[in-house]
Amino acid sequence: MDKIETRTSRPALLRSGLALALMLAPFAAAQAYVGPGAGLSLLGALWGVVAAIGAALLFVVLWPIRRMRRRKKAEAAARNEQAARPVAGDEADNGPTHS
């Protein structure tokens, strides 16, 4: 069987890269002025996006730790509650009762 070559040959890649460079060449010299208002607005928006992503990651990382702390606190409260309850046979040992 004939083997079909799936790779693109180097001259074809070179030609397509050269064609792309020639198409984008007129746009390489484009220059624009960004005033202080637009620049600060852009920086503020980027800062907001970065802060939102950071807060989301922080909450995702801290969520299991919060659950673990709450579970330990609930278990400790349950143990303390069990230790504070009198045992059923201990009422006779508490001293005299008034009947």
C-alpha positions in Angstrom: 0.0 0.0 0.0 1.1 3.5 -0.6 1.9 5.5 2.5 0.0 8.8 2.6 2.1 11.5 4.0 0.2 13.5 6.6 2.9 16.0 7.4 2.9 19.4 5.6 6.1 19.9 3.7 8.5 22.6 4.8 8.2 24.7 1.7 4.4 24.8 2.1 4.8 25.9 5.7 7.3 28.6 4.7 5.0 29.9 2.0 2.0 30.1 4.4 4.1 31.8 7.0 5.4 34.3 4.5 1.8 35.0 3.2 0.6 35.5 6.8 3.5 37.9 7.5 2.8 39.9 4.3 -0.9 40.2 5.2 -0.2 41.4 8.7 2.7 43.7 7.8 0.6 46.8 7.2 -0.8 46.5 10.7 2.5 46.3 12.4 3.1 50.0 12.3 -0.3 51.0 13.7 0.1 53.3 16.7 -2.6 54.7 18.9 -2.7 57.0 21.9 -4.2 55.7 25.1 -5.0 58.6 27.4 -4.8 58.4 31.1 -8.5 57.9 31.6 -8.7 54.9 29.3 -5.5 53.5 30.6 -6.7 53.7 34.2 -10.0 52.2 33.3 -8.3 49.3 31.6 -6.0 48.7 34.6 -9.0 49.0 37.0 -11.0 46.4 35.0 -8.0 44.1 34.8 -7.4 44.5 38.6 -11.0 43.6 39.2 -10.8 40.5 37.1 -7.6 39.4 38.8 -9.1 40.0 42.3 -12.3 38.1 41.4 -10.3 35.1 40.2 -8.0 35.2 43.2 -11.0 35.4 45.6 -12.7 32.5 43.9 -9.6 30.4 44.1 -9.1 31.3 47.8 -12.7 30.3 48.6 -12.3 27.0 46.7 -9.1 26.2 48.6 -10.4 27.3 52.0 -13.8 25.5 51.8 -12.5 22.0 52.9 -10.6 23.6 55.8 -13.7 25.4 57.0 -15.8 22.2 56.8 -13.1 20.2 58.7 -13.0 22.9 61.5 -16.8 22.9 61.8 -17.0 19.1 61.9 -14.3 19.0 64.7 -16.2 21.7 66.6 -19.5 19.8 66.4 -17.8 16.5 67.5 -16.2 18.2 70.4 -19.6 19.7 71.4 -21.2 16.3 71.2 -18.5 14.8 73.4 -18.9 17.5 76.0 -22.6 17.1 76.0 -22.3 13.3 76.5 -19.8 13.9 79.3 -22.1 16.3 81.1 -25.1 14.0 81.0 -25.6 11.8 84.1 -25.6 8.1 83.6 -28.9 6.3 84.3 -27.8 4.5 87.5 -26.0 7.5 89.2 -29.1 9.1 90.7 -28.8 7.0 93.9 -25.3 8.3 94.5 -26.3 12.0 94.5 -27.3 12.1 98.2 -30.6 12.1 100.0 -33.8 12.7 98.1 -36.9 14.3 99.5 -39.9 12.1 98.9 
